[in-house]
Amino acid sequence: MKTIDVCLSPDLIHLHDISDKNVVVVDILRATSCMVSGLANGVKSITPFASLDLCCAMKEKGYLIAGERGGQKVEGFDLGNSPFDYMNAKVKGHKIAVTTTNGTVAIDKSKGAVSVVIGAFLNLSAVASYLRKREESVLIFCAGWKGKVNLEDSLFAGALVEELQNDFTNECDSPLLVQAAYQNMKHDLVGFIKNSSHAKRLNRLNVHEDIEFCMKQDEYDVLPVLNGDELVTDQA
């Protein structure tokens, strides 16, 4: 039977063989929520970069550039890291290059997997549906915060494990751990997330609406997949 596993931090990815797996990258607050929102709202493609300089250079190629460091918009960039930035009519039909503190690093470390898909609460069912149809096992890759585990990504992992529990067997104990956390907190996800360390960082930047929006489930039926270096909407 196909297996499912969870990597709770980019600093642990070396423990996993991704060459035969579908990898789901998740950075709820806020990179992957932005990517899902952007492609759902007409962005043509999103190219992630771990490097700030490489992302900035894409401006000369006609891309809109987006990014944050430490939760704050990079000076001189067109967009920050709010999902609402990606809903603006001005970005529709454009290609976007993006760099973030955690999410784009996790995507970069996922290259070499059978497929790389972008997960968020906003497209939870679309992710689960895609994975059920695939033959390969799954690794949920939590972007965390600068190598440390965070609550919101772990809870998404738990939600996805719960969605797929009848289709996959657990590869180790990480899926059990995150599913138990999700089951304990799913009655008030926003309330628990507001007490998380990263939400408190973001609250200092007055992005309360971002946090609440990123916790909405199945707002979109869209699946960003990595095609070469670009994230595009899966057409399968």
N, CA, C and O of each residue as an XYZ file, in Angstrom:
944
protein
N       0.846     -1.201      0.000
C       0.000      0.000      0.000
C       0.877      1.244      0.000
O       1.995      1.222      0.515
N       0.379      2.312     -0.568
C       1.115      3.567     -0.581
C       1.271      4.098      0.848
O       0.405      3.895      1.699
N       2.390      4.779      1.087
C       2.646      5.314      2.425
C       2.582      6.838      2.414
O       2.698      7.481      1.370
N       2.394      7.393      3.608
C       2.403      8.832      3.799
C       3.321      9.154      4.965
O       3.342      8.442      5.968
N       4.077     10.232      4.825
C       5.004     10.642      5.875
C       5.000     12.167      5.955
O       4.505     12.849      5.058
N       5.555     12.679      7.032
C       5.598     14.125      7.267
C       7.005     14.528      7.657
O       7.592     13.955      8.574
N       7.544     15.514      6.960
C       8.804     16.146      7.350
C       8.446     17.467      8.016
O       7.888     18.356      7.372
N       8.758     17.600      9.278
C       8.295     18.743     10.064
C       9.152     19.996      9.908
O       8.782     21.066     10.391
N      10.296     19.867      9.237
C      11.193     21.014      9.080
C      12.143     20.767      7.922
O      12.546     19.628      7.686
N      12.511     21.828      7.186
C      13.507     21.671      6.123
C      14.834     21.105      6.619
O      15.576     20.495      5.849
N      15.136     21.303      7.905
C      16.386     20.785      8.445
C      16.367     19.272      8.617
O      17.391     18.662      8.929
N      15.186     18.662      8.410
C      15.061     17.207      8.536
C      14.882     16.521      7.187
O      14.763     15.297      7.133
N      14.861     17.277      6.111
C      14.542     16.692      4.809
C      15.597     15.679      4.370
O      15.298     14.782      3.581
N      16.821     15.809      4.868
C      17.870     14.857      4.481
C      17.571     13.438      4.974
O      18.195     12.479      4.518
N      16.632     13.304      5.890
C      16.264     11.986      6.403
C      15.294     11.250      5.477
O      15.002     10.073      5.688
N      14.803     11.939      4.465
C      13.770     11.386      3.597
C      14.285     11.210      2.180
O      14.980     12.077      1.649
N      13.942     10.088      1.573
C      14.208      9.864      0.153
C      12.980     10.330     -0.613
O      11.921      9.709     -0.531
N      13.119     11.433     -1.365
C      11.967     11.984     -2.078
C      11.912     11.533     -3.533
O      10.983     11.893     -4.256
N      12.888     10.756     -3.967
C      13.000     10.432     -5.393
C      11.829      9.612     -5.921
O      11.580      9.599     -7.126
N      11.110      8.929     -5.035
C       9.988      8.098     -5.474
C       8.664      8.571     -4.875
O       7.710      7.800     -4.771
N       8.614      9.846     -4.483
C       7.428     10.345     -3.780
C       6.849     11.598     -4.431
O       7.536     12.343     -5.131
N       5.564     11.797     -4.172
C       4.929     13.082     -4.419
C       5.108     13.925     -3.159
O       4.719     13.503     -2.070
N       5.684     15.090     -3.299
C       5.943     15.959     -2.154
C       4.932     17.103     -2.137
O       4.732     17.792     -3.137
N       4.303     17.288     -0.981
C       3.384     18.404     -0.775
C       4.096     19.429      0.099
O       4.352     19.180      1.277
N       4.414     20.579     -0.480
C       5.061     21.640      0.294
C       3.997     22.533      0.904
O       3.065     22.958      0.221
N       4.138     22.815      2.182
C       3.147     23.642      2.874
C       3.833     24.716      3.707
O       4.743     24.436      4.488
N       3.382     25.942      3.525
C       3.806     27.094      4.327
C       2.565     27.971      4.498
O       2.373     28.954      3.782
N       1.733     27.588      5.462
C       0.409     28.190      5.620
C       0.483     29.699      5.793
O      -0.285     30.427      5.164
N       1.387     30.181      6.627
C       1.521     31.624      6.889
C       2.852     32.145      6.365
O       3.795     32.244      7.151
N       2.996     32.505      5.010
C       1.826     32.611      4.174
C       2.118     32.190      2.734
O       1.263     32.337      1.861
N       3.308     31.671      2.485
C       3.757     31.494      1.106
C       2.855     30.600      0.266
O       2.431     31.002     -0.817
N       2.551     29.379      0.750
C       1.759     28.495     -0.100
C       0.307     28.949     -0.184
O      -0.368     28.670     -1.175
N      -0.179     29.638      0.828
C      -1.524     30.217      0.746
C      -1.570     31.290     -0.339
O      -2.566     31.420     -1.051
N      -0.484     32.058     -0.459
C      -0.388     33.057     -1.534
C      -0.359     32.392     -2.903
O      -1.036     32.844     -3.827
N       0.411     31.335     -3.039
C       0.548     30.665     -4.334
C      -0.777     30.088     -4.797
O      -1.141     30.221     -5.966
N      -1.496     29.453     -3.892
C      -2.808     28.919     -4.219
C      -3.760     30.048     -4.613
O      -4.481     29.943     -5.605
N      -3.756     31.121     -3.832
C      -4.645     32.253     -4.107
C      -4.322     32.891     -5.449
O      -5.224     33.251     -6.205
N      -3.032     33.031     -5.745
C      -2.631     33.665     -6.995
C      -3.088     32.890     -8.209
O      -3.689     33.463     -9.118
N      -2.814     31.597     -8.242
C      -3.202     30.794     -9.398
C      -4.721     30.655     -9.502
O      -5.260     30.524    -10.602
N      -5.407     30.683     -8.368
C      -6.865     30.639     -8.393
C      -7.459     31.930     -8.931
O      -8.586     31.939     -9.427
N      -6.711     33.010     -8.835
C      -7.212     34.313     -9.261
C      -6.577     34.817    -10.551
O      -6.566     36.020    -10.812
N      -6.049     33.902    -11.354
C      -5.650     34.261    -12.701
C      -4.195     34.571    -12.938
O      -3.833     34.966    -14.047
N      -3.326     34.407    -11.922
C      -1.889     34.553    -12.163
C      -1.450     33.452    -13.123
O      -1.852     32.297    -12.975
N      -0.632     33.808    -14.101
C      -0.246     32.851    -15.148
C       0.670     31.765    -14.603
O       0.455     30.582    -14.869
N       1.680     32.152    -13.852
C       2.600     31.184    -13.246
C       3.330     31.868    -12.105
O       3.378     33.096    -12.028
N       3.899     31.058    -11.219
C       4.683     31.564    -10.090
C       5.996     30.799    -10.055
O       6.004     29.570     -9.977
N       7.099     31.522    -10.113
C       8.420     30.896    -10.074
C       9.059     31.176     -8.724
O       9.365     32.328     -8.416
N       9.267     30.140     -7.910
C       9.836     30.349     -6.572
C      11.367     30.375     -6.596
O      12.001     29.647     -7.360
N      11.939     31.215     -5.759
C      13.383     31.310     -5.610
C      13.738     31.315     -4.119
O      13.122     32.023     -3.323
N      14.732     30.519     -3.764
C      15.268     30.601     -2.409
C      16.106     31.865     -2.249
O      16.184     32.430     -1.159
N      16.732     32.305     -3.339
C      17.640     33.459     -3.320
C      16.903     34.762     -3.603
O      16.141     34.856     -4.565
N      17.130     35.752     -2.773
C      16.554     37.080     -2.960
C      17.076     37.727     -4.236
O      16.305     38.314     -4.995
N      18.372     37.625     -4.475
C      18.979     38.262     -5.646
C      18.473     37.659     -6.954
O      18.201     38.386     -7.909
N      18.347     36.331     -7.000
C      17.855     35.686     -8.220
C      16.408     36.078     -8.506
O      16.023     36.270     -9.659
N      15.626     36.191     -7.461
C      14.241     36.621     -7.632
C      14.186     38.053     -8.149
O      13.429     38.356     -9.072
N      14.976     38.919     -7.564
C      14.990     40.333     -7.952
C      15.366     40.484     -9.429
O      14.834     41.354    -10.119
N      16.268     39.650     -9.906
C      16.733     39.738    -11.298
C      15.634     39.418    -12.296
O      15.748     39.780    -13.467
N      14.574     38.752    -11.864
C      13.487     38.391    -12.771
C      12.654     39.604    -13.190
O      11.892     39.537    -14.155
N      12.801     40.696    -12.469
C      12.101     41.930    -12.819
C      12.474     42.365    -14.237
O      11.626     42.844    -14.990
N      13.743     42.195    -14.593
C      14.218     42.600    -15.908
C      13.661     41.710    -17.020
O      13.713     42.071    -18.196
N      13.126     40.539    -16.640
C      12.554     39.623    -17.635
C      11.039     39.786    -17.750
O      10.366     38.984    -18.396
N      10.521     40.822    -17.124
C       9.102     41.111    -17.239
C       8.218     40.512    -16.165
O       6.995     40.633    -16.229
N       8.815     39.875    -15.192
C       8.042     39.292    -14.102
C       7.686     40.352    -13.062
O       8.435     41.308    -12.860
N       6.548     40.179    -12.408
C       6.307     40.869    -11.151
C       7.105     40.134    -10.086
O       7.162     38.905    -10.103
N       7.713     40.848     -9.176
C       8.500     40.188     -8.136
C       7.808     40.357     -6.785
O       7.296     41.426     -6.453
N       7.809     39.281     -6.028
C       7.116     39.239     -4.748
C       8.020     38.608     -3.712
O       8.833     37.745     -4.041
N       7.890     39.026     -2.473
C       8.699     38.368     -1.453
C       8.676     39.030     -0.104
O       8.211     40.157      0.066
N       9.194     38.291      0.845
C       9.335     38.790      2.215
C      10.586     38.210      2.846
O      11.114     37.179      2.430
N      11.024     38.905      3.847
C      12.043     38.401      4.748
C      11.606     38.786      6.157
O      11.347     39.953      6.452
N      11.529     37.766      7.026
C      11.062     38.014      8.378
C       9.610     38.442      8.445
O       9.188     39.070      9.416
N       8.829     38.099      7.400
C       7.416     38.446      7.373
C       7.109     39.773      6.706
O       5.949     40.057      6.408
N       8.121     40.591      6.465
C       7.909     41.911      5.895
C       8.235     41.938      4.402
O       9.164     41.277      3.939
N       7.447     42.717      3.664
C       7.659     42.876      2.225
C       9.057     43.399      1.957
O       9.546     44.286      2.656
N       9.704     42.835      0.928
C      11.042     43.286      0.545
C      10.920     44.645     -0.142
O      10.087     44.839     -1.026
N      11.751     45.560      0.275
C      11.712     46.917     -0.279
C      11.950     46.886     -1.790
O      12.883     46.241     -2.269
N      11.106     47.580     -2.520
C      11.239     47.655     -3.971
C      10.520     46.564     -4.732
O      10.460     46.623     -5.960
N       9.965     45.555     -4.043
C       9.240     44.478     -4.704
C       7.809     44.915     -5.017
O       7.256     45.798     -4.361
N       7.224     44.283     -6.029
C       5.859     44.622     -6.434
C       4.823     44.129     -5.432
O       3.825     44.799     -5.166
N       5.076     42.953     -4.887
C       4.127     42.321     -3.972
C       4.847     41.860     -2.714
O       6.053     41.612     -2.721
N       4.088     41.752     -1.646
C       4.625     41.186     -0.426
C       4.273     39.711     -0.321
O       4.389     38.967     -1.294
N       3.840     39.291      0.872
C       3.525     37.883      1.101
C       2.134     37.734      1.698
O       1.896     36.891      2.563
N       1.214     38.578      1.214
C      -0.177     38.482      1.641
C      -0.994     37.849      0.530
O      -0.824     38.211     -0.634
N      -1.877     36.911      0.857
C      -2.720     36.332     -0.201
C      -3.566     37.378     -0.903
O      -3.938     37.201     -2.063
N      -3.874     38.471     -0.207
C      -4.676     39.523     -0.824
C      -3.898     40.271     -1.906
O      -4.498     40.828     -2.824
N      -2.578     40.287     -1.805
C      -1.765     40.865     -2.876
C      -1.978     40.117     -4.191
O      -1.931     40.706     -5.270
N      -2.211     38.823     -4.081
C      -2.332     37.955     -5.251
C      -3.749     37.930     -5.821
O      -4.006     37.250     -6.815
N      -4.652     38.652     -5.209
C      -6.031     38.730     -5.703
C      -6.292     40.010     -6.482
O      -7.353     40.173     -7.084
N      -5.335     40.902     -6.470
C      -5.478     42.171     -7.169
C      -5.593     41.934     -8.674
O      -4.839     41.145     -9.244
N      -6.524     42.609     -9.300
C      -6.737     42.441    -10.741
C      -5.483     42.761    -11.550
O      -5.328     42.289    -12.676
N      -4.587     43.568    -10.969
C      -3.372     43.965    -11.693
C      -2.400     42.801    -11.901
O      -1.520     42.886    -12.757
N      -2.544     41.723    -11.138
C      -1.619     40.597    -11.281
C      -2.163     39.516    -12.210
O      -1.428     38.604    -12.587
N      -3.422     39.602    -12.579
C      -4.043     38.592    -13.424
C      -3.327     38.514    -14.770
O      -3.093     39.535    -15.418
N      -2.983     37.303    -15.183
C      -2.309     37.092    -16.456
C      -0.813     37.303    -16.428
O      -0.141     37.110    -17.441
N      -0.279     37.699    -15.280
C       1.160     37.961    -15.162
C       1.899     36.744    -14.624
O       1.324     35.884    -13.956
N       3.186     36.698    -14.933
C       4.089     35.752    -14.293
C       4.701     36.431    -13.075
O       5.078     37.602    -13.126
N       4.795     35.680    -11.977
C       5.327     36.225    -10.732
C       6.530     35.403    -10.297
O       6.499     34.173    -10.330
N       7.583     36.088     -9.893
C       8.736     35.453     -9.249
C       8.657     35.775     -7.762
O       8.413     36.923     -7.390
N       8.858     34.780     -6.915
C       8.651     34.979     -5.485
C       9.781     34.364     -4.670
O      10.325     33.319     -5.027
N      10.123     35.024     -3.580
C      11.080     34.481     -2.619
C      10.567     34.760     -1.212
O      10.098     35.861     -0.921
N      10.660     33.757     -0.341
C      10.210     33.919      1.042
C      11.227     33.294      1.989
O      12.150     32.597      1.568
N      11.038     33.557      3.262
C      11.983     33.079      4.264
C      12.022     31.555      4.335
O      13.091     30.964      4.490
N      10.856     30.920      4.222
C      10.766     29.479      4.456
C      10.189     28.682      3.286
O      10.760     27.667      2.887
N       9.076     29.130      2.744
C       8.348     28.340      1.761
C       9.118     28.048      0.495
O       9.145     26.908      0.033
N       9.752     29.072     -0.078
C      10.465     28.838     -1.333
C      11.729     28.016     -1.106
O      12.205     27.345     -2.022
N      12.272     28.063      0.094
C      13.409     27.202      0.435
C      12.976     25.739      0.425
O      13.688     24.875     -0.088
N      11.799     25.467      0.997
C      11.284     24.098      1.024
C      10.997     23.595     -0.387
O      11.247     22.429     -0.696
N      10.478     24.461     -1.236
C      10.222     24.053     -2.627
C      11.537     23.703     -3.316
O      11.625     22.701     -4.026
N      12.543     24.519     -3.107
C      13.850     24.261     -3.716
C      14.415     22.912     -3.269
O      15.013     22.190     -4.066
N      14.222     22.576     -1.993
C      14.724     21.317     -1.456
C      13.887     20.120     -1.911
O      14.288     18.973     -1.715
N      12.733     20.380     -2.515
C      11.853     19.304     -2.958
C      12.127     18.867     -4.389
O      11.608     17.844     -4.836
N      12.925     19.620     -5.099
C      13.213     19.266     -6.489
C      13.927     17.913     -6.518
O      14.853     17.670     -5.744
N      13.495     17.064     -7.395
C      13.984     15.686     -7.414
C      12.915     14.695     -7.030
O      13.093     13.487     -7.188
N      11.773     15.212     -6.513
C      10.634     14.347     -6.222
C       9.915     13.990     -7.518
O      10.132     14.628     -8.548
N       9.059     12.969     -7.466
C       8.253     12.608     -8.626
C       7.381     13.782     -9.050
O       7.284     14.103    -10.235
N       6.752     14.417     -8.072
C       6.006     15.647     -8.321
C       6.078     16.504     -7.064
O       6.224     15.998     -5.951
N       5.973     17.814     -7.269
C       5.937     18.770     -6.156
C       4.651     19.563     -6.291
O       4.432     20.239     -7.297
N       3.804     19.482     -5.282
C       2.537     20.210     -5.296
C       2.489     21.144     -4.091
O       3.174     20.940     -3.089
N       1.663     22.166     -4.222
C       1.576     23.192     -3.187
C       0.292     23.015     -2.402
O      -0.802     22.998     -2.968
N       0.437     22.884     -1.089
C      -0.706     22.658     -0.224
C      -0.982     23.809      0.713
O      -0.069     24.487      1.184
N      -2.265     24.018      0.975
C      -2.726     25.006      1.956
C      -4.105     24.557      2.417
O      -4.740     23.725      1.769
N      -4.563     25.099      3.522
C      -5.941     24.806      3.906
C      -6.892     25.254      2.802
O      -7.955     24.664      2.610
N      -6.506     26.293      2.085
C      -7.347     26.854      1.027
C      -7.651     25.870     -0.084
O      -8.667     26.011     -0.765
N      -6.789     24.865     -0.288
C      -7.018     23.876     -1.358
C      -6.848     22.446     -0.854
O      -6.417     21.572     -1.606
N      -7.178     22.205      0.386
C      -6.960     20.904      1.024
C      -7.572     19.747      0.238
O      -6.904     18.739      0.006
N      -8.816     19.877     -0.167
C      -9.480     18.771     -0.866
C      -8.872     18.524     -2.239
O      -8.780     17.381     -2.685
N      -8.455     19.599     -2.910
C      -7.826     19.445     -4.227
C      -6.514     18.679     -4.107
O      -6.205     17.841     -4.954
N      -5.745     18.959     -3.064
C      -4.492     18.233     -2.837
C      -4.777     16.764     -2.566
O      -4.143     15.884     -3.148
N      -5.729     16.503     -1.683
C      -6.056     15.117     -1.335
C      -6.537     14.341     -2.556
O      -6.153     13.188     -2.749
N      -7.371     14.962     -3.376
C      -7.882     14.298     -4.575
C      -6.750     13.937     -5.537
O      -6.732     12.842     -6.098
N      -5.814     14.855     -5.722
C      -4.670     14.610     -6.605
C      -3.844     13.417     -6.111
O      -3.454     12.554     -6.897
N      -3.586     13.380     -4.820
C      -2.720     12.335     -4.271
C      -3.383     10.958     -4.317
O      -2.706      9.949     -4.512
N      -4.681     10.915     -4.141
C      -5.390      9.630     -4.228
C      -5.238      8.999     -5.606
O      -5.179      7.776     -5.730
N      -5.174      9.826     -6.632
C      -5.102      9.337     -8.008
C      -3.703      8.883     -8.404
O      -3.533      8.183     -9.402
N      -2.701      9.282     -7.622
C      -1.323      8.974     -7.975
C      -0.917      7.608     -7.428
O      -1.486      7.121     -6.451
N       0.070      7.002     -8.072
C       0.540      5.681     -7.659
C       1.606      5.751     -6.573
O       1.851      4.767     -5.876
N       2.240      6.910     -6.428
C       3.388      7.015     -5.539
C       2.975      7.316     -4.090
O       1.850      7.728     -3.809
N       3.923      7.095     -3.202
C       3.755      7.473     -1.804
C       3.910      8.991     -1.657
O       4.294      9.679     -2.602
N       3.609      9.496     -0.469
C       3.512     10.940     -0.242
C       4.395     11.377      0.917
O       4.488     10.701      1.942
N       5.037     12.516      0.730
C       5.719     13.196      1.832
C       5.151     14.602      1.937
O       5.203     15.370      0.977
N       4.610     14.939      3.095
C       4.157     16.296      3.373
C       5.337     17.052      3.979
O       5.860     16.660      5.021
N       5.745     18.114      3.338
C       6.962     18.836      3.691
C       6.579     20.191      4.289
O       6.180     21.107      3.571
N       6.704     20.302      5.597
C       6.368     21.542      6.314
C       7.541     22.523      6.249
O       8.668     22.176      6.603
N       7.272     23.737      5.800
C       8.339     24.732      5.665
C       8.853     25.219      7.014
O      10.015     25.606      7.135
N       7.984     25.202      8.037
C       8.418     25.618      9.370
C       8.863     27.069      9.408
O       8.441     27.893      8.597
N       9.730     27.360     10.374
C      10.249     28.721     10.532
C      11.747     28.657     10.814
O      12.170     28.323     11.920
N      12.529     28.979      9.808
C      13.986     29.012      9.936
C      14.533     27.708     10.545
O      15.389     27.723     11.430
N      14.009     26.588     10.040
C      14.479     25.279     10.479
C      13.733     24.704     11.661
O      13.903     23.531     11.991
N      12.899     25.521     12.309
C      12.155     25.032     13.469
C      10.742     24.626     13.075
O      10.206     25.090     12.068
N      10.149     23.756     13.880
C       8.784     23.283     13.647
C       7.796     24.395     13.973
O       7.989     25.139     14.934
N       6.739     24.509     13.174
C       5.685     25.452     13.550
C       4.329     24.753     13.587
O       4.155     23.663     13.043
N       3.377     25.410     14.242
C       2.073     24.798     14.498
C       1.218     24.725     13.251
O       0.631     23.683     12.959
N       1.139     25.839     12.498
C       0.175     25.896     11.395
C       0.481     24.894     10.287
O      -0.438     24.274      9.751
N       1.755     24.723      9.933
C       2.104     23.743      8.899
C       1.846     22.324      9.388
O       1.386     21.467      8.632
N       2.147     22.085     10.664
C       1.923     20.762     11.249
C       0.437     20.415     11.282
O       0.060     19.264     11.062
N      -0.412     21.419     11.559
C      -1.854     21.163     11.581
C      -2.396     20.883     10.185
O      -3.286     20.051     10.016
N      -1.859     21.578      9.187
C      -2.267     21.240      7.820
C      -1.868     19.802      7.500
O      -2.653     19.051      6.921
N      -0.664     19.424      7.871
C      -0.213     18.053      7.630
C      -1.172     17.067      8.294
O      -1.509     16.037      7.711
N      -1.606     17.380      9.502
C      -2.562     16.521     10.194
C      -3.893     16.431      9.478
O      -4.499     15.363      9.403
N      -4.345     17.561      8.952
C      -5.609     17.575      8.211
C      -5.507     16.724      6.948
O      -6.442     15.999      6.607
N      -4.374     16.813      6.255
C      -4.201     16.034      5.027
C      -4.053     14.546      5.337
O      -4.586     13.707      4.610
N      -3.339     14.215      6.401
C      -3.234     12.806      6.819
C      -4.628     12.248      7.107
O      -4.944     11.120      6.727
N      -5.453     13.044      7.777
C      -6.806     12.587      8.093
C      -7.623     12.375      6.820
O      -8.380     11.410      6.721
N      -7.475     13.264      5.857
C      -8.178     13.126      4.576
C      -7.779     11.834      3.849
O      -8.591     11.230      3.148
N      -6.531     11.425      4.024
C      -5.980     10.317      3.246
C      -5.812      9.031      4.057
O      -5.198      8.080      3.573
N      -6.337      8.983      5.260
C      -6.045      7.862      6.155
C      -6.539      6.517      5.625
O      -6.014      5.472      6.008
N      -7.536      6.535      4.753
C      -8.039      5.273      4.205
C      -7.328      4.866      2.912
O      -7.577      3.790      2.368
N      -6.446      5.732      2.433
C      -5.775      5.482      1.157
C      -4.279      5.218      1.303
O      -3.651      4.705      0.377
N      -3.706      5.559      2.447
C      -2.267      5.435      2.671
C      -2.020      4.833      4.049
O      -2.855      4.954      4.946
N      -0.871      4.186      4.213
C      -0.433      3.765      5.538
C       0.684      4.689      6.007
O       1.446      5.219      5.198
N       0.772      4.874      7.301
C       1.788      5.767      7.857
C       3.168      5.143      7.755
O       3.365      3.976      8.095
N       4.129      5.942      7.280
C       5.489      5.428      7.137
C       6.229      5.412      8.466
O       7.065      4.541      8.708
N       5.918      6.386      9.335
C       6.513      6.415     10.682
C       5.506      7.068     11.614
O       4.307      7.039     11.338
N       5.966      7.657     12.712
C       5.035      8.203     13.701
C       4.653      9.660     13.459
O       3.716     10.161     14.080
N       5.360     10.343     12.572
C       5.029     11.752     12.329
C       3.583     11.947     11.885
O       2.931     12.861     12.390
N       3.044     11.138     10.965
C       1.635     11.309     10.602
C       0.686     11.126     11.782
O      -0.305     11.847     11.897
N       0.983     10.164     12.662
C       0.150      9.974     13.856
C       0.167     11.212     14.735
O      -0.866     11.630     15.260
N       1.337     11.789     14.888
C       1.518     12.958     15.756
C       0.720     14.151     15.246
O      -0.020     14.782     16.002
N       0.874     14.459     13.947
C       0.203     15.652     13.421
C      -1.305     15.437     13.310
O      -2.077     16.380     13.477
N      -1.723     14.219     13.034
C      -3.163     13.957     12.963
C      -3.805     14.115     14.337
O      -4.903     14.659     14.452
N      -3.127     13.643     15.373
C      -3.659     13.799     16.735
C      -3.769     15.270     17.111
O      -4.742     15.685     17.741
N      -2.767     16.060     16.722
C      -2.815     17.499     17.002
C      -3.979     18.155     16.271
O      -4.693     18.979     16.841
N      -4.165     17.786     15.004
C      -5.268     18.354     14.232
C      -6.613     17.975     14.839
O      -7.498     18.821     14.966
N      -6.770     16.713     15.212
C      -8.044     16.272     15.790
C      -8.348     17.023     17.087
O      -9.510     17.283     17.402
N      -7.319     17.364     17.821
C      -7.494     18.070     19.087
C      -7.831     19.546     18.896
O      -8.469     20.155     19.754
N      -7.399     20.127     17.762
C      -7.519     21.571     17.574
C      -8.458     21.994     16.455
O      -8.706     23.187     16.280
N      -8.987     21.037     15.691
C      -9.730     21.411     14.486
C     -11.033     22.144     14.781
O     -11.585     22.793     13.893
N     -11.530     22.051     16.003
C     -12.765     22.755     16.340
C     -12.559     24.264     16.432
O     -13.528     25.022     16.404
N     -11.304     24.709     16.543
C     -11.017     26.148     16.624
C      -9.613     26.419     16.093
O      -8.733     26.872     16.826
N      -9.418     26.136     14.812
C      -8.088     26.286     14.222
C      -7.572     27.716     14.331
O      -6.415     27.937     14.689
N      -8.423     28.676     14.026
C      -7.976     30.072     14.069
C      -7.550     30.449     15.483
O      -6.530     31.112     15.670
N      -8.321     30.034     16.468
C      -7.984     30.352     17.854
C      -6.643     29.790     18.273
O      -5.856     30.476     18.926
N      -6.371     28.537     17.900
C      -5.086     27.934     18.247
C      -3.944     28.574     17.460
O      -2.866     28.816     18.004
N      -4.184     28.846     16.180
C      -3.120     29.428     15.356
C      -2.754     30.818     15.832
O      -1.590     31.208     15.745
N      -3.713     31.572     16.330
C      -3.423     32.929     16.806
C      -2.437     32.920     17.969
O      -1.789     33.929     18.247
N      -2.324     31.777     18.647
C      -1.358     31.661     19.744
C      -0.019     31.080     19.301
O       0.894     30.921     20.111
N       0.094     30.764     18.008
C       1.351     30.196     17.520
C       2.427     31.272     17.423
O       2.134     32.466     17.363
N       3.669     30.823     17.410
C       4.785     31.787     17.416
C       4.802     32.636     16.152
O       5.062     33.838     16.220
N       4.529     32.029     14.998
C       4.606     32.805     13.769
C       3.428     33.761     13.633
O       3.589     34.871     13.126
N       2.252     33.346     14.077
C       1.112     34.257     14.063
C       1.396     35.479     14.935
O       1.011     36.595     14.584
N       2.063     35.274     16.061
C       2.408     36.409     16.920
C       3.414     37.332     16.235
O       3.353     38.551     16.399
N       4.337     36.753     15.469
C       5.256     37.592     14.691
C       4.478     38.435     13.678
O       4.702     39.637     13.539
N       3.562     37.770     12.978
C       2.806     38.459     11.951
C       1.847     39.484     12.543
O       1.593     40.517     11.924
N       1.314     39.218     13.721
C       0.409     40.167     14.359
C       1.085     41.505     14.621
O       0.434     42.550     14.630
N       2.388     41.465     14.832
C       3.124     42.716     15.019
C       3.158     43.526     13.730
O       3.445     44.723     13.742
N       2.856     42.848     12.601
C       2.833     43.519     11.292
C       1.398     43.835     10.869
O       1.160     44.249      9.734
N       0.437     43.639     11.788
C      -0.969     43.963     11.538
C      -1.540     43.224     10.322
O      -2.090     43.838      9.408
N      -1.400     41.910     10.331
C      -1.941     41.107      9.228
C      -2.963     40.088      9.751
O      -2.957     38.923      9.354
N      -3.831     40.552     10.642
C      -4.826     39.668     11.248
C      -5.721     39.030     10.193
O      -6.061     37.852     10.302
N      -6.107     39.798      9.169
C      -6.985     39.265      8.129
C      -6.298     38.149      7.343
O      -6.939     37.176      6.944
N      -4.992     38.296      7.126
C      -4.233     37.252      6.432
C      -4.334     35.932      7.181
O      -4.600     34.888      6.586
N      -4.124     35.985      8.475
C      -4.115     34.768      9.289
C      -5.467     34.068      9.209
O      -5.528     32.857      8.997
N      -6.540     34.816      9.376
C      -7.866     34.218      9.333
C      -8.171     33.646      7.949
O      -8.759     32.571      7.837
N      -7.775     34.357      6.905
C      -8.039     33.875      5.556
C      -7.267     32.584      5.274
O      -7.806     31.656      4.671
N      -6.020     32.528      5.706
C      -5.181     31.358      5.430
C      -5.674     30.095      6.124
O      -5.258     28.994      5.765
N      -6.548     30.235      7.105
C      -7.079     29.070      7.806
C      -8.406     28.585      7.220
O      -8.976     27.611      7.714
N      -8.908     29.253      6.172
C     -10.140     28.802      5.539
C      -9.881     27.515      4.756
O      -8.870     27.389      4.065
N     -10.796     26.577      4.873
C     -10.624     25.304      4.181
C     -11.425     25.276      2.877
O     -12.596     25.653      2.829
N     -10.743     24.813      1.820
C     -11.368     24.601      0.512
C     -12.010     25.855     -0.061
O     -13.106     25.810     -0.619
N     -11.323     26.951      0.083
C     -11.747     28.191     -0.559
C     -11.601     28.078     -2.083
O     -12.362     28.682     -2.838
N     -10.607     27.290     -2.517
C     -10.320     27.152     -3.945
C     -10.183     25.678     -4.333
O      -9.742     24.841     -3.546
N     -10.576     25.400     -5.564
C     -10.366     24.076     -6.137
C      -9.271     24.197     -7.194
O      -9.530     24.086     -8.393
N      -8.066     24.421     -6.736
C      -6.926     24.631     -7.631
C      -5.716     23.942     -7.030
O      -5.543     23.917     -5.812
N      -4.876     23.380     -7.899
C      -3.697     22.665     -7.426
C      -2.451     23.190     -8.130
O      -2.239     22.876     -9.302
N      -1.627     23.973     -7.456
C      -0.350     24.384     -8.057
C       0.632     23.215     -8.060
O       0.848     22.568     -7.035
N       1.223     22.954     -9.226
C       2.241     21.909     -9.359
C       3.491     22.519     -9.973
O       3.411     23.465    -10.756
N       4.641     21.975     -9.614
C       5.901     22.469    -10.146
C       6.155     21.829    -11.504
O       6.282     20.610    -11.620
N       6.227     22.669    -12.521
C       6.495     22.230    -13.886
C       7.794     22.898    -14.313
O       7.799     24.078    -14.662
N       8.910     22.143    -14.287
C      10.214     22.769    -14.472
C      10.507     23.637    -13.269
O      10.590     23.143    -12.145
N      10.663     24.927    -13.499
C      10.908     25.856    -12.390
C       9.671     26.665    -12.022
O       9.715     27.479    -11.100
N       8.572     26.450    -12.735
C       7.369     27.255    -12.532
C       6.262     26.471    -11.851
O       6.086     25.276    -12.088
N       5.528     27.163    -11.009
C       4.291     26.614    -10.462
C       3.147     27.018    -11.381
O       2.948     28.200    -11.663
N       2.405     26.028    -11.840
C       1.260     26.258    -12.706
C       0.097     25.429    -12.177
O       0.275     24.572    -11.312
N      -1.078     25.687    -12.697
C      -2.255     24.939    -12.270
C      -2.283     23.570    -12.935
O      -2.147     23.454    -14.153
N      -2.461     22.538    -12.122
C      -2.543     21.177    -12.668
C      -3.778     21.042    -13.537
O      -4.873     21.453    -13.152
N      -3.590     20.463    -14.711
C      -4.686     20.305    -15.672
C      -5.210     18.882    -15.739
O      -6.113     18.586    -16.522
N      -4.648     17.999    -14.921
C      -5.058     16.589    -14.986
C      -6.477     16.384    -14.464
O      -6.973     15.257    -14.450
